[in-house]
């Protein structure tokens, strides 16, 4: 089987998974981390991406770009980028750009170019896991992404030499990661709560007959992972002032140091009972050291975590459902690793099975790699509709993945043979149907087959995105 890749790209981080032999694995970057900061820093003669760029924000903040996904593909400032950014975007000719110092010159860098640097880093990680020149990729994008954002993301990935098969929204990717589409006999309602660094997205996904439908998505920028960090910053600043009568928030450098320490503390307490916090020379040469327990952390952030649930509850209400009608709950995003949040979600949806075997910040990349494997598998293999000995008056349905990249037309060949083959003999072909007017959003052809008692085969082909609905009959004795 071909090796395929899935990437989740968000505002604050990104993640890549490889799919081999039908199994996914989230792979680590050079630093050994499986989640990479979506941060790019421009220096005099080099561009630094990922963890190194994030670590250098204190010294190189005005040349360091964060949250690029918020603005890429937009034509004007929509108030989506945090106002406290040290390197804010500006819009020129309908495109977001950043002013960065490179040597003695101030240069303009497009948001798309920044995004390409992030994909280039991910491409280096991917190349270490295959010897093939092509890197088939599906990208999981946030549910709030506009068409402009999605187009820009795909373009940046292609510039980094990925072969982009498709994009998939984050709620659908979460469902694919847990293989919920494998059960085509049972309908289920699934809540996907994404807790990212800058947004919280609550979605309701219906899985019916193996098909995924995102029924509703509610995005909130009011609370997110950054909100939790900010609450901790205020807590530590107050503690510092009590001890030393100084305000570490009075200048940008001290504020950034404390923010980094609070963010690290938050991640440590996701898995440990206590966290040690130490910041060297936080304010006027004074060091700051403290210890925070998980119980104390829960008390500090519970009100904020409770607000995380509002988007999911609103999405459920808009679908005309109640919390007790939700069968599955999936959490995604780095903040979703917090035990207290998981407890609150479990209490909010008491009848639902909580799916947590995949780390929340790796779920979306895993689901995207699963989608990539399905698309490649579908484009390379034939499907057996009716085997020898099948009685007449039988029915069968298949979902046929389209070749990639998505063509404007394709052919469906129905043939009789002892074994499946990519190149059937001409005399064994019953019919070849040309399907035209496919769009870039097309993914699957649904084929329904009805073998009637008179030996005739009735076939219906459907593709909803291009509004294709074709039926035809292969008479008995045709072969």
C-alpha positions, 0 to 999 in steps of 0.5 A: 500500500502507498504511504500517505500523510495527514496534516492538521494545521491550526493557528498555534500548532501543526501536526503530521501523521503517516499512514502505512498498511492502513495504520496511522502513526503521528511522527515527531519533529527533529526535537522529538515533539509530535506537535510543532508550533506554527511559528516562523521567525525571519532573521538576517540570512535565515528563516527559523520555523517551529520550536526554535522560532517560538523560543526566540519570541522574547528577543525577536518578537517583531520579526516572528509571525504567529497565528498566520492561519487567521489571516491567510486567504483573507482580503482585509483585516477582519479583526481575527488576529490578536491585537497584542501581536508583536508582528501584526499583519497589514493588508496590501492589494487584498493580501495579508503581509508582514513587515520584517527586518532582514539585515538592513532592509525592511521587507514585506512577506506574504502570509502565504509565504509564511505558511509555505515555510511551515509546510516545508518543515513538515515536508522534511519530517514526512520525507524521512518516512518514505522513499517515494518522491511523491508525498500524498497528503490530506490536510485537516483544516479548522471548521471556520476556514473560508474558501480563501483560507483553504485555497491558500493552505492547499497552495502553500502545501503544493509549494512545499512539494506535497501532493495535495489530495484533498482537505477535510474539516476538523470534525470529520477528521476526528470521526475518521481517526476513530474509524466511526465510519466503519460501522455502516449499519448504525446511525450515531450523533457525535460531538467534536469539541476542539480546544485550540490555542485561539479558538474553541469549536463545538461541532455535531457530526452525524455518522449514518451508513458510513457517511459523515455529515457535519450538521453544525459547527459553532466557533468561539474566539472569546475563550481558548487555550490562550485564555487559560494561559492568561488566567495563569499569568494573572495568578503568577503576577499577583503572587510575584507582587505579593512577594516582591512589590513589583509588577512583572506585567509592566513591560513586554519582555517580562510579560512574555517571559511569564506567559511562556512559563505559564504556558509550560505550566499548563502543559505539565499539569495536563499529565502531572500532579504538580508543576515547578515554575521558574523564571530567571530575572523576571523583573528588575533582576529578581527571579521568580520561583513557585509550585502549582498543584493540579488541584489549585490549577483546577480552581483557578481555571474551572470558570474558563473551562466551563465556558469552553463547553458553550459552543458544543452545547449551542451546536447540539441545541441548533440541531434540535438534539439534547445532550442525552442523544449524543452517543460519542464525544471526541476532544481535539486540540492541546487544551483538551488534554486537561483532566478537569476539562475532560471531566466537565465534558463527561458530566455535560454528555452523560450518555455519550462514550468518551473517545480518548485513546488518541492524544487530543492534539494528534487526533486531527492529523491521524484522521487526515492521514486515514482519509488520504489512505482511503483516497489513494486506496480507492484510486488504485484498486478495483472493487468486487460488486457480486462474487460467483454464486451470488443469487439473483435479486441482490443489492450492493452499494459501494463508495468509490473514491475518486482519483487524485488530484480530482479530475473534471471527469472519470470513467467507471468500468463494470466488468466480469472476471475471475479476479479483480484487475486494473486493466480488464480485458476488452471482452470482459467489459460490460459497460464503461460510463464516463462521469463528467462535470466533477468539481474540486469538492467531489470526493466519492461516487456512490454506486448502487447495484441491483441484480434482478431475478431476470439477470439484468443489472440496474446501476445508479451513480451519484455524486452530490457535490456535482449534482450527478445522478445517472442510472442505466441497465445492463441487460441479461446475457450482455457478456 
